[in-house]
Amino acid sequence: MATVTTFIARQSEFETVLGRMHYAYNTLDFAVTNAASADVVQALKIPANAFVTNVFVVIRTAEGGTCTAKVGDGDTNDGWDATTNFNATENTETAGLAGTDTFATAGKFYAAADTIDFTLNNAAATAKVTIGATYFMVDA
């Protein structure tokens, strides 16, 4: 198992509502950077004092074979989504608050900086996915 950090440098972010509400997203193209089964792929940077209200994933290009991943963070690898299917139909969207996973009912406060990660259950060599998060900053 490796930690893949290649993708995280490409993250984009928008600020709204007086600079406190944020929307961060990143598109990961596994055809460009392959990942192995059990790899932890860092997908989004979350700053300290952020309260994440939702995390979602959109499948842009299907893997073409069995490929699932957990969506979580450094503490709980499946807190946002226990199973995201990277071989789903294009434009399939999953959302952390739509399910019954650990952070689904209330979101999560990050006192320290962290990352939202994919933990792969299978190798990924074709899939292209967009991951996004909404969060607001809490005064320290």
Order of alpha helices (4+ residues) and beta strands (2+ residues): beta-beta-alpha-beta-beta-beta-beta-beta-beta-beta-beta-beta
